[in-house]
Amino acid sequence: MDEQDPKEERVEPVFRNGTITIVGILLAFSLGFITHWAANPIPWQTYHLIAVLPILVGIALQIRALAILLDIKSLQRSIHDRASRIFIAGLILAACGVGLAILLDFFDISAKSALPGAS
């Protein structure tokens, strides 16, 4: 009752397991960054949303990719490749958001230290 196309390329299970490991580790870093940033002593402002939104969307895409990769069907090359593309898109979005967050914090700190009388 196997409905899989016998001609369809398959991914080696060891390769798939390595991919799952990498996705899990990088997802943990993304989640760790947003958690650490949320605990940052610099008060959040509404303009921080331009950094938070890409991070959160990126994390959501990374979680989606991990969910696809955890399914046994991800041994099919087409499904594995789709999950990889989703993960890379999520990683790029999260990285852009992290970069924006760092810039926003840098400008916020430098603006406060440039004020007269600020220590």
C-alpha positions in Angstrom: 0.0 0.0 0.0 3.0 2.3 -0.4 1.9 5.2 -2.6 5.3 6.7 -2.9 6.8 7.0 -6.4 9.6 4.4 -6.5 11.6 6.7 -8.8 11.5 9.7 -6.4 14.9 10.5 -4.9 15.3 9.9 -1.2 17.4 11.6 1.4 19.7 9.4 3.5 18.4 9.2 7.1 21.8 10.2 8.5 21.8 13.4 6.4 18.2 14.1 7.5 19.1 13.6 11.1 22.0 16.1 10.7 19.7 18.6 9.2 17.2 18.2 12.0 20.1 18.8 14.5 21.2 22.0 12.8 17.7 23.3 12.5 17.1 22.6 16.2 20.3 24.3 17.3 19.8 27.4 15.2 16.1 27.6 16.3 17.3 27.4 19.9 19.7 30.3 19.3 16.8 32.4 17.7 14.5 31.7 20.7 17.4 32.4 23.1 18.0 35.8 21.5 14.4 36.9 21.6 14.2 35.8 25.2 17.4 37.6 26.2 16.4 40.7 24.3 13.0 40.7 26.1 14.8 40.7 29.4 17.1 43.6 28.3 17.0 46.6 30.7 16.5 49.1 27.9 12.7 49.8 27.9 10.9 48.6 24.8 9.4 51.2 22.4 7.0 50.8 19.6 9.8 51.2 17.0 11.3 47.9 18.3 8.5 46.2 16.4 10.5 46.6 13.2 13.0 44.2 14.7 10.7 41.9 16.6 8.4 41.1 13.7 11.0 39.6 11.4 12.5 37.7 14.3 9.1 36.2 15.2 8.2 35.4 11.7 11.7 33.9 11.2 11.2 31.8 14.3 7.8 30.6 13.1 9.3 29.6 9.8 12.1 27.7 11.5 9.6 25.9 13.7 7.6 25.0 10.6 10.7 23.6 8.9 11.5 21.6 12.0 8.0 20.2 12.0 8.3 19.2 8.4 11.7 17.6 8.9 10.5 15.6 11.9 7.9 13.8 9.7 9.0 10.6 8.1 7.9 11.9 4.8 10.8 14.3 4.9 13.0 11.4 3.6 11.6 12.3 0.2 14.0 14.7 -1.5 11.3 17.2 -2.6 9.9 17.5 0.9 13.3 17.8 2.5 14.3 20.5 0.0 11.1 22.4 0.7 11.7 22.3 4.5 15.3 23.4 3.9 14.1 26.4 1.9 11.6 27.4 4.6 14.3 27.1 7.2 16.7 29.3 5.3 14.0 31.9 4.8 13.3 31.8 8.5 17.0 32.0 9.3 17.5 35.0 7.1 14.5 36.8 8.5 15.6 36.1 12.1 19.1 37.3 11.3 17.8 40.5 9.8 15.7 41.1 12.9 18.6 40.5 15.2 20.7 42.9 13.2 18.0 45.5 13.4 17.6 44.9 17.2 21.3 45.4 17.7 21.3 48.6 15.7 18.2 49.9 17.6 19.8 49.2 20.9 23.1 50.8 19.8 21.4 54.0 18.6 19.2 54.1 21.8 22.3 53.8 24.0 24.3 56.3 22.0 21.5 58.8 21.9 21.1 58.6 25.7 24.8 59.0 26.3 25.0 62.0 24.0 22.5 63.9 26.1 23.9 66.7 28.2 24.3 65.7 31.8 23.9 62.0 31.0 26.5 59.7 32.6 
